[in-house]
Amino acid sequence: MIKYILKKLKHLLITLFGVSLLSFFLLRLIPGDPVMLLLGERGADPKIYKEMKVSLGLDKSIPVQYISFLKKAFQGDLGKSIISKQSVVQEFKDRFPATLELSMIAMIFALILGIPLGVIAAVKKNTWVDYVISSVSLIGYSMPIFWWALILMLIFSLNFMVTPVSGRISVLYDVDPWSGFLLIDTLTKESFSQYGFSAFWDAFRHLILPSFALGTIPLALISRMTRGSMLDVLNESYMRTAKSKGLSFYRIIFIHGLKNALIPIITVAGLIFGGLITGAILTETIFSWPGIGKWLVTSINARDYPVIQASTLFIATIIVLLNNFVDIMYAAINPKLRIK
């Protein structure tokens, strides 16, 4: 098992090196000059332009810039934002809890609805119930996130005015970001004594639409995966034995069936959760959610090289770590995978 983990870590390092290499060099191919964007059309004095290039380290060749970037990255220094002049690592720490909170709520929503729908579709195989659930799952999987998010915003925020349009919490509430998760921070002793449940409810209302939009595709995938896994389990001999013993329908399906069908579902859910962070880029941009996705899009528009490089590396690290963690956990459960 230790050898398997070491092998995964080696692949992790190779993957991250490849991501850093591609993101660094492809970024330089994007049209636009960060120095010109900083100076503006009226401030493009050749002398000032040259001084800015030198101060930002952009006067050196691209390979030299990359080697310098790698040396600093190994020391934990990913540079400072060209626009805000703040440490990239600190900006990531400030924004990552917002993305993580959104992704976790979206994943919980997908699991709570996806697993029961998959079980119902498997139990009602080849009936109209199964066809409806399967069709809705296929539509949900095919739905572009940006289009679906705009439709939800148009219906629930603009027409019915049930949910807020954007942001994490109303400006009426000044909540101390103790943990970075507003659903937790609004329930701290200080915030609760000042606002009661109103701040928590406001933060929750802001989460509804973005988490629903982000969780639609995972919901469809988990529903389909649960259906397939449950169909395999329902055909097992121990399920027939449970029926012959006269056990209740609930016990047969949820205790004997779902319990054994959960292993592949949990594996897929772990992989999906890593993908939610990348999917959050579009969702955060549309709903003005102050997470790493919106931060990355804003930085791309401003040609903020240090932020784009660091955020791409951060996102890749999170996804690869989650995928490797799922692989290791699955290998711990299934020794055949380690042998392969």
Number of C-alpha atoms within 10 A of each C-alpha: 12 7 9 15 16 11 11 18 15 10 14 18 13 11 15 17 14 13 16 20 16 12 17 23 14 10 16 13 8 10 8 12 12 21 21 17 16 17 14 10 9 7 12 15 11 9 9 13 15 14 13 18 16 12 9 15 13 16 13 12 9 13 11 12 14 16 11 12 19 17 12 13 13 9 8 10 15 21 20 20 19 20 16 10 9 13 16 22 18 11 18 17 13 16 18 22 19 20 23 19 18 27 24 16 19 27 24 15 19 24 21 12 14 26 23 17 24 28 26 18 26 24 17 13 14 10 11 11 16 20 14 12 20 19 13 14 24 16 14 20 17 12 15 14 22 18 13 17 21 16 13 18 24 14 13 15 17 13 10 10 12 12 19 21 20 20 16 21 21 13 8 9 16 13 20 13 13 11 12 18 17 24 17 14 20 28 18 16 10 13 19 16 11 14 16 15 13 14 24 22 14 20 22 17 17 21 25 16 24 29 24 20 25 29 29 24 25 26 29 28 23 26 30 25 23 28 28 17 22 25 19 14 20 19 11 11 9 14 16 12 12 17 14 9 9 9 12 10 11 10 13 19 21 14 11 16 24 21 12 15 22 16 14 14 23 17 16 18 21 19 18 21 21 20 18 23 25 18 19 27 21 22 26 26 20 19 22 17 26 19 26 29 27 22 22 20 16 15 20 16 11 18 24 23 22 21 27 23 24 25 22 20 20 18 18 20 18 14 20 21 16 18 21 19 17 18 20 18 12 18 17 14 12 11 11 10 13 16 9 5
